[in-house]
Amino acid sequence: MNEPPIETLIKRVTLLCKLVTILIVLIVVVFIPQLIPVALVAGLAIALSYIFFFVGRAYAGPLSRMVRWWFASGKKQNDV
């Protein structure tokens, strides 16, 4: 079954981000151990961005419908 192009793109970008993250962590741990605290903070930031990305995708449909309804109801009230 073929996936929509946007889903394929999202999977490829996610995989690329994971590979780059692993590469950066390996470089920092092996070559520059003084930067391990910086790498931990960067890893936390990347993890949070993944969480917000997937939560945002899950709520994008209901939120967009709610926002459209809110704007539509506001226009009706202003027209009266």
Contact map, one row per residue, 1 for C-alpha under 8 A:
11100000000000000000000000000000000000000000000000000000000000000000000000000000
11110000000000000000000000000000000000000000000000000000000000000000000000000000
11111011000000000000000000000000000000000000000000000000000000000000000000000000
01111111000000000000000000000000000000000000000000000000000000000000000000000000
00111111100000000000000000000000000000000000000000000000000000000000000000000000
00011111110000000000000000000000000000000000000000000000000000000000000000000000
00111111111000000000000000000000000000000000000000000000000000000000000000000000
00111111111100000000000000000000000000000000000000000000000000000000000000000000
00001111111110000000000000000000000000000000000000000000000000000000000000000000
00000111111111000000000000000000000000000000000000000000000000000000000000000000
00000011111111100000000000000000000000000000000000000000000000000000000000000000
00000001111111110000000000000000000000000000000000000000000000000000000000000000
00000000111111111000000000000000000000000000000000000000000000000000000000000000
00000000011111111100000000000000000000000000000000000000000000000000000000000000
00000000001111111110000000000000000000000000000000000000000000000000000000000000
00000000000111111111000000000000000000000000000000000000000000000000000000000000
00000000000011111111100000000000000000000000000000000000000000000000000000000000
00000000000001111111110000000000000000000000000000000000000000000000000000000000
00000000000000111111111000000000000000000000000000000000000000000000000000000000
00000000000000011111111100000000000000000000000000000000000000000000000000000000
00000000000000001111111110000000000000000010000000000000000000000000000000000000
00000000000000000111111111000000000000000000000000000000000000000000000000000000
00000000000000000011111111100000000000000000000000000000000000000000000000000000
00000000000000000001111111110000000000000000000000000000000000000000000000000000
00000000000000000000111111111000000000100000000000000000000000000000000000000000
00000000000000000000011111111100000000000000000000000000000000000000000000000000
00000000000000000000001111111111000000000000000000000000000000000000000000000000
00000000000000000000000111111111101100100000000000000000000000000000000000000000
00000000000000000000000011111111101100000000000000000000000000000000000000000000
00000000000000000000000001111111100000000000000000000000000000000000000000000000
00000000000000000000000000111111100000000000000000000000000000000000000000000000
00000000000000000000000000111111111100000000000000000000000000000000000000000000
00000000000000000000000000011111111100000000000000000000000000000000000000000000
00000000000000000000000000000001111110000000000000000000000000000000000000000000
00000000000000000000000000011001111111100000000000000000000000000000000000000000
00000000000000000000000000011001111111110000000000000000000000000000000000000000
00000000000000000000000000000000011111111000000000000000000000000000000000000000
00000000000000000000000000000000001111111100000000000000000000000000000000000000
00000000000000000000000010010000001111111110000000000000000000000000000000000000
00000000000000000000000000000000000111111111000000000000000000000000000000000000
00000000000000000000000000000000000011111111100000000000000000000000000000000000
00000000000000000000000000000000000001111111110000000000000000000000000000000000
00000000000000000000100000000000000000111111111000000000000000000000000000000000
00000000000000000000000000000000000000011111111100000000000000000000000000000000
00000000000000000000000000000000000000001111111110000000000000000000000000000000
00000000000000000000000000000000000000000111111111000000000000000000000000000000
00000000000000000000000000000000000000000011111111100000000000000000000000000000
00000000000000000000000000000000000000000001111111110000000000000000000000000000
00000000000000000000000000000000000000000000111111111000000000000000000000000000
00000000000000000000000000000000000000000000011111111100000000000000000000000000
00000000000000000000000000000000000000000000001111111110000000000000000000000000
00000000000000000000000000000000000000000000000111111111000000000000000000000000
00000000000000000000000000000000000000000000000011111111100000000000000000000000
00000000000000000000000000000000000000000000000001111111110000000000000000000000
00000000000000000000000000000000000000000000000000111111111000000000000000000000
00000000000000000000000000000000000000000000000000011111111100000000000000000000
00000000000000000000000000000000000000000000000000001111111110000000000000000000
00000000000000000000000000000000000000000000000000000111111110000000000000000000
00000000000000000000000000000000000000000000000000000011111111100000000000000000
00000000000000000000000000000000000000000000000000000001111111110000000000000000
00000000000000000000000000000000000000000000000000000000111111111000000000000000
00000000000000000000000000000000000000000000000000000000001111111100000000000000
00000000000000000000000000000000000000000000000000000000001111111110000000000000
00000000000000000000000000000000000000000000000000000000000111111111000000000000
00000000000000000000000000000000000000000000000000000000000011111111100000000000
00000000000000000000000000000000000000000000000000000000000001111111110000000000
00000000000000000000000000000000000000000000000000000000000000111111111000000000
00000000000000000000000000000000000000000000000000000000000000011111111100000000
00000000000000000000000000000000000000000000000000000000000000001111111110000000
00000000000000000000000000000000000000000000000000000000000000000111111111000000
00000000000000000000000000000000000000000000000000000000000000000011111111100000
00000000000000000000000000000000000000000000000000000000000000000001111111110000
00000000000000000000000000000000000000000000000000000000000000000000111111111000
00000000000000000000000000000000000000000000000000000000000000000000011111111100
00000000000000000000000000000000000000000000000000000000000000000000001111111110
00000000000000000000000000000000000000000000000000000000000000000000000111111111
00000000000000000000000000000000000000000000000000000000000000000000000011111111
00000000000000000000000000000000000000000000000000000000000000000000000001111111
00000000000000000000000000000000000000000000000000000000000000000000000000111111
00000000000000000000000000000000000000000000000000000000000000000000000000011111
